Amino acid sequence: MLTDITEQKQAEENIEQNAKHMKLTMQGTVSALATMAETRDPYTAGHQQRVAQLACAIARQMGAHEEEVEMLRMAAILHDIGKTYVPAEILARPGRLNDMEMGLIRVHPQVTYDIMKMIPFSGPVAEIAGQHHERMNGSGYPKGLRGEDIHPLARVLAVADVVEAMSSHRPYRPAHSLEMALKEVEDNKGVLFDADAVTVCLKLFREEGFLLASGKRSQYYYDLKLTTLSNPHALSLAARLLLDRIAALPNRVDAIGGLTSGADPLVVAVSLLAIMEGRRLPGFFVREKPKAHGTERVIEGVVEEGMNVVILDDVITQGNSVLKAIKGAEAKGARVVHVFILVDREEGGMKFVRDQGYNVEPIFTHTELVS
């Protein structure tokens, strides 16, 4: 009986750990995708984050459950991912766009939906994001939905998107005042925008002193916050630096592997950035699995004989985990040509891996991260 209880408890703990890991991986995927959109459109850097902040505040005031708020947050963070379809020179061009260029811009919500529907969200996150330009009177796009045909959370997202966008700088115009942005949604309350969402939005700003975050953060993390997935801009910076360093290696690299959940989002970000630049750099993940005596590192993803791979970890402590990951890749016939570490916080572990004959390089120094 005691053995049965112990096994049941272990199974429950494993399920809980897997759920946590899946959540971290999903958050990392969302952050990585959002970063890709903002990297191509520097004038909207931080826009999606601020829209998410405002949309979630409106939804909570309207009585939404936390599960709904979380769906809205993910939809808001990714609502402009479809702009990756639009040429970068159009997104950043000063002056007015012609009809053809505006037509390309108007396609981005549908592209957003097409991208997001492939991600296994637990709810209609793709639909919410894809409808953020629909309007209550049917004058929006891409489908011209009206009224109740628009998802309630998409109506909230539409209000937040307009208020943030109008009050932020764009290449074709300076920022409008916040009051002008609020007046825009107020004047079109019940016509273009959901009346209840507008009412709550106005109350947040005019009565409760709500402030949109500036979205401006240090170029580097203040500590090791990248591993908590809390700063997509730092994730973008790390992905750019890492992809450039991989390109500079003397050997071609066929794949990149993440050793921990803290490294997974960066693996996803680098793979996506490579795709956007016409390269192919698939990711794989190294997981710790129990065995009869201790644990082993198991490769999840495509790693084949003859491939050159790099491995990414967040930090190295003693170096044993990295060495196990290297041996796991080598057991599949791959050659580990380089090991990248997010930050050089543990010199002893890096030296241990180097002493085994492997190249180890930090992406950031700890001094940079805390400066």
C-alpha positions as MATLAB code, in Angstrom:
seq = 'MLTDITEQKQAEENIEQNAKHMKLTMQGTVSALATMAETRDPYTAGHQQRVAQLACAIARQMGAHEEEVEMLRMAAILHDIGKTYVPAEILARPGRLNDMEMGLIRVHPQVTYDIMKMIPFSGPVAEIAGQHHERMNGSGYPKGLRGEDIHPLARVLAVADVVEAMSSHRPYRPAHSLEMALKEVEDNKGVLFDADAVTVCLKLFREEGFLLASGKRSQYYYDLKLTTLSNPHALSLAARLLLDRIAALPNRVDAIGGLTSGADPLVVAVSLLAIMEGRRLPGFFVREKPKAHGTERVIEGVVEEGMNVVILDDVITQGNSVLKAIKGAEAKGARVVHVFILVDREEGGMKFVRDQGYNVEPIFTHTELVS';
ca = [
       0.000    0.000    0.000;
       2.820    2.423    0.907;
       4.493    1.714   -2.432;
       1.242    2.444   -4.307;
       0.835    5.785   -2.509;
       4.466    6.721   -3.178;
       4.100    5.881   -6.878;
       0.849    7.846   -7.108;
       2.474   10.846   -5.439;
       5.453   10.614   -7.797;
       3.100   10.436  -10.787;
       1.205   13.502   -9.570;
       4.452   15.415   -9.100;
       5.586   14.429  -12.597;
       2.294   15.653  -14.070;
       2.631   18.936  -12.179;
       6.222   19.392  -13.353;
       5.249   18.627  -16.956;
       2.405   21.140  -16.754;
       4.764   23.798  -15.423;
       7.246   23.063  -18.158;
       4.549   23.221  -20.842;
       3.414   26.577  -19.475;
       6.977   27.932  -19.503;
       7.511   26.660  -23.041;
       4.225   28.236  -24.191;
       5.163   31.538  -22.559;
       8.547   31.366  -24.209;
       6.993   30.662  -27.612;
       4.613   33.608  -27.205;
       7.450   35.931  -26.156;
       9.659   34.780  -29.007;
       6.949   35.295  -31.636;
       6.093   38.732  -30.231;
       9.737   39.694  -30.338;
      10.010   38.696  -33.991;
       7.170   41.064  -34.908;
       8.597   43.966  -32.922;
      12.119   43.418  -34.238;
      10.913   44.022  -37.809;
       8.913   47.121  -36.853;
      11.025   49.236  -34.469;
       8.401   51.981  -34.265;
       6.019   49.595  -32.527;
       8.576   48.130  -30.106;
       6.725   47.654  -26.841;
       3.323   48.280  -28.467;
       2.057   44.737  -28.028;
       3.184   44.640  -24.400;
       1.431   47.913  -23.565;
      -1.721   46.829  -25.402;
      -1.699   43.633  -23.344;
      -1.310   45.652  -20.149;
      -4.297   47.889  -20.947;
      -6.502   45.149  -22.400;
      -6.058   42.932  -19.337;
      -6.830   45.861  -17.014;
     -10.054   46.568  -18.930;
     -11.053   42.898  -18.941;
     -10.528   42.542  -15.189;
     -12.640   45.623  -14.524;
     -15.354   44.094  -16.721;
     -15.365   40.966  -14.547;
     -13.457   38.545  -16.763;
     -12.145   35.362  -15.150;
      -8.368   34.997  -14.866;
      -8.413   32.253  -17.523;
     -10.022   34.742  -19.914;
      -7.556   37.450  -18.925;
      -4.658   35.097  -19.657;
      -6.120   34.264  -23.093;
      -6.469   37.981  -23.795;
      -2.920   38.649  -22.629;
      -1.487   36.080  -25.057;
      -3.676   37.354  -27.891;
      -2.605   40.945  -27.208;
       1.088   40.091  -27.025;
       0.846   38.418  -30.447;
      -1.833   40.499  -32.167;
       0.613   42.080  -34.649;
       2.668   38.963  -35.421;
       1.027   39.022  -38.870;
       3.090   42.110  -39.694;
       5.990   39.763  -40.393;
       4.196   39.267  -43.739;
       4.468   42.988  -44.538;
       7.752   44.258  -46.047;
       9.830   46.018  -43.379;
      10.286   49.107  -45.570;
       6.508   49.629  -45.590;
       6.195   49.245  -41.828;
       8.904   51.837  -41.155;
       8.239   54.234  -44.040;
       7.606   57.887  -43.116;
       4.631   59.474  -44.858;
       1.299   58.103  -46.016;
       0.976   54.679  -47.607;
      -0.672   54.152  -50.994;
      -3.694   51.893  -51.496;
      -1.623   48.838  -52.398;
       0.571   49.243  -49.323;
      -2.454   49.743  -47.099;
      -3.883   46.575  -48.588;
      -0.831   44.670  -47.392;
      -1.191   46.186  -43.930;
      -4.850   45.158  -43.785;
      -3.923   41.513  -44.372;
      -1.908   41.286  -41.150;
      -4.790   40.276  -38.802;
      -5.584   37.278  -41.016;
      -1.904   36.327  -41.138;
      -1.829   36.662  -37.338;
      -4.705   34.189  -37.107;
      -3.099   31.782  -39.598;
       0.147   31.740  -37.583;
      -1.474   31.470  -34.175;
      -3.985   28.754  -35.050;
      -1.041   26.354  -35.300;
      -0.167   26.916  -31.623;
      -2.118   24.659  -29.212;
      -3.591   27.388  -27.007;
      -6.218   26.314  -24.483;
      -8.872   28.659  -25.844;
      -9.726   30.902  -28.828;
      -6.548   32.981  -28.570;
      -5.980   32.980  -32.343;
      -9.531   34.196  -33.029;
      -9.221   36.998  -30.483;
      -5.947   38.233  -31.971;
      -7.173   37.889  -35.538;
     -10.240   40.068  -34.860;
      -8.541   43.098  -33.292;
      -9.302   45.293  -36.328;
     -12.960   44.273  -36.614;
     -15.481   47.014  -35.712;
     -18.941   46.892  -34.168;
     -20.664   48.350  -37.268;
     -18.973   45.909  -39.662;
     -16.543   48.458  -41.128;
     -13.425   46.689  -39.860;
     -11.208   44.027  -41.405;
     -10.258   41.380  -42.404;
     -13.766   39.833  -42.425;
     -16.068   42.783  -41.756;
     -17.567   41.129  -38.674;
     -20.063   43.142  -36.675;
     -21.514   43.237  -33.155;
     -21.932   39.906  -31.416;
     -20.046   38.109  -34.197;
     -16.848   39.631  -32.800;
     -15.423   37.769  -29.809;
     -16.025   39.792  -26.588;
     -12.309   39.735  -25.719;
     -11.421   40.868  -29.249;
     -13.654   43.907  -28.680;
     -11.628   44.723  -25.562;
      -8.402   44.226  -27.503;
      -9.611   46.596  -30.240;
     -10.132   49.439  -27.750;
      -6.751   48.914  -26.082;
      -4.995   48.707  -29.453;
      -6.419   52.019  -30.705;
      -5.708   53.922  -27.492;
      -2.105   52.713  -27.299;
      -1.410   53.119  -31.022;
      -2.758   56.677  -31.207;
      -0.775   57.791  -28.159;
       2.501   56.356  -29.504;
       4.875   57.615  -32.191;
       4.593   56.179  -35.695;
       6.880   56.750  -38.702;
       4.096   58.577  -40.541;
       2.983   60.835  -37.649;
       3.995   61.999  -34.170;
       2.201   60.626  -31.119;
      -1.245   62.055  -30.335;
      -2.067   63.031  -26.794;
      -3.615   60.385  -24.584;
      -6.748   62.520  -24.254;
      -7.110   62.616  -28.049;
      -6.841   58.829  -28.155;
      -9.480   58.496  -25.433;
     -11.755   60.928  -27.285;
     -11.453   58.788  -30.420;
     -12.861   55.700  -28.715;
     -15.376   57.800  -26.748;
     -16.768   59.448  -29.906;
     -17.131   56.025  -31.556;
     -18.512   54.235  -28.518;
     -21.100   51.693  -29.614;
     -20.401   52.474  -33.288;
     -16.882   51.203  -33.920;
     -16.007   50.059  -30.409;
     -17.742   48.011  -27.733;
     -19.575   50.435  -25.438;
     -18.793   48.589  -22.196;
     -15.090   48.256  -23.028;
     -14.871   51.961  -23.863;
     -16.646   52.966  -20.631;
     -14.233   50.927  -18.519;
     -11.217   52.197  -20.469;
     -12.211   55.841  -19.925;
     -12.780   55.195  -16.230;
      -9.362   53.590  -15.836;
      -7.551   56.616  -17.228;
      -9.757   59.514  -16.115;
     -10.842   58.356  -12.667;
      -8.310   55.786  -11.526;
      -5.116   57.311  -12.907;
      -4.120   54.310  -15.018;
      -0.759   54.742  -16.758;
       0.588   52.804  -19.703;
       4.085   51.489  -19.044;
       6.750   53.221  -21.080;
       7.999   49.907  -22.387;
      11.567   51.262  -22.084;
      13.875   48.947  -20.195;
      17.599   48.551  -19.838;
      19.219   46.962  -22.864;
      20.316   44.143  -20.631;
      18.566   42.327  -17.837;
      19.026   43.758  -14.399;
      19.885   40.262  -13.145;
      18.963   36.927  -14.714;
      15.408   37.860  -15.630;
      15.779   36.454  -19.128;
      15.396   32.993  -17.629;
      12.011   34.029  -16.187;
      10.744   34.982  -19.679;
       9.681   38.391  -18.363;
      11.480   40.597  -20.895;
      10.846   39.892  -24.592;
      13.088   42.802  -25.622;
      16.075   41.226  -23.875;
      15.063   37.943  -25.509;
      15.207   39.674  -28.903;
      18.641   41.107  -28.130;
      19.979   37.726  -26.996;
      18.557   35.984  -30.092;
      20.218   38.506  -32.404;
      23.579   38.199  -30.655;
      23.422   34.414  -30.528;
      22.470   34.009  -34.194;
      25.318   36.328  -35.202;
      27.799   34.345  -33.101;
      26.587   31.057  -34.563;
      27.032   32.488  -38.070;
      30.613   33.477  -37.165;
      31.620   29.954  -36.086;
      34.119   28.231  -38.405;
      31.848   25.174  -38.704;
      28.380   25.158  -40.207;
      25.665   24.619  -37.579;
      22.669   22.398  -38.375;
      20.645   22.715  -35.149;
      20.548   24.386  -31.728;
      19.576   22.609  -28.512;
      18.189   24.019  -25.283;
      19.319   22.414  -22.053;
      16.829   23.979  -19.604;
      13.368   25.571  -19.625;
      15.182   28.887  -19.154;
      17.012   28.320  -22.454;
      14.004   27.012  -24.430;
      12.525   30.445  -25.338;
      15.877   31.597  -26.720;
      16.155   28.441  -28.828;
      12.697   29.163  -30.283;
      13.563   32.836  -30.859;
      16.822   32.005  -32.662;
      15.117   29.399  -34.870;
      12.374   31.863  -35.853;
      14.848   34.659  -36.490;
      16.870   32.336  -38.725;
      13.735   31.457  -40.726;
      12.919   35.145  -41.192;
      16.418   35.663  -42.610;
      16.167   32.741  -45.020;
      18.213   30.323  -42.953;
      17.342   26.995  -41.381;
      18.335   26.347  -37.780;
      15.883   23.925  -36.140;
      15.773   23.609  -32.384;
      15.858   20.549  -30.169;
      15.559   20.168  -26.419;
      17.564   18.187  -23.885;
      15.495   16.779  -21.038;
      16.511   15.064  -17.817;
      14.846   11.660  -17.433;
      15.088    9.296  -14.445;
      16.715    5.908  -14.870;
      17.509    3.014  -12.559;
      20.518    4.748  -11.045;
      20.358    8.532  -11.271;
      19.264   10.432  -14.373;
      20.147   10.736  -18.038;
      19.799   13.465  -20.673;
      17.381   12.619  -23.490;
      17.198   14.492  -26.804;
      13.719   15.640  -27.894;
      13.761   16.758  -31.516;
      15.642   15.902  -34.686;
      19.323   15.248  -34.059;
      20.906   12.954  -36.642;
      24.259   11.422  -37.408;
      26.669   13.856  -39.023;
      24.929   17.002  -37.805;
      26.888   19.879  -36.274;
      24.984   21.263  -33.296;
      25.370   23.900  -30.620;
      23.943   23.586  -27.110;
      22.521   26.458  -25.079;
      22.177   26.656  -21.286;
      21.202   29.587  -19.060;
      24.069   29.236  -16.555;
      26.632   26.562  -15.712;
      27.106   25.518  -12.114;
      29.303   22.425  -11.953;
      29.095   21.573  -15.656;
      27.881   17.981  -15.283;
      24.482   18.683  -16.877;
      26.085   20.286  -19.920;
      28.469   17.359  -20.273;
      25.550   14.891  -20.126;
      23.731   16.880  -22.825;
      26.841   16.816  -25.022;
      27.168   13.059  -24.577;
      23.462   12.631  -25.402;
      23.892   14.494  -28.696;
      27.084   12.589  -29.504;
      25.305    9.296  -28.834;
      23.050   10.151  -31.785;
      26.063   10.729  -33.995;
      26.030   14.519  -33.840;
      29.066   16.714  -33.251;
      28.778   19.453  -30.620;
      30.814   22.304  -32.101;
      30.055   24.927  -29.467;
      28.315   25.479  -26.130;
      26.698   28.855  -25.446;
      25.792   30.038  -21.959;
      23.392   32.903  -21.340;
      25.623   34.454  -18.683;
      29.070   33.696  -17.276;
      27.972   33.614  -13.662;
      29.761   30.370  -12.816;
      33.330   30.361  -14.140;
      34.105   27.054  -12.433;
      31.489   25.182  -14.454;
      32.642   26.749  -17.705;
      36.235   25.741  -16.971;
      35.113   22.169  -16.241;
      33.444   21.852  -19.657;
      36.400   23.480  -21.415;
      38.733   21.027  -19.706;
      36.764   18.214  -21.391;
      37.753   19.679  -24.762;
      34.626   21.681  -25.649;
      34.278   25.333  -26.623;
      32.142   27.338  -24.171;
      31.161   30.979  -24.652;
      28.796   33.268  -22.686;
      26.326   35.459  -24.598;
      26.367   38.099  -21.876;
      28.764   38.806  -19.061;
      27.304   39.163  -15.598;
      28.626   42.739  -15.550;
      26.539   43.580  -18.628;
      23.436   42.002  -17.159;
      23.500   44.019  -13.970;
      24.674   47.308  -15.475;
];
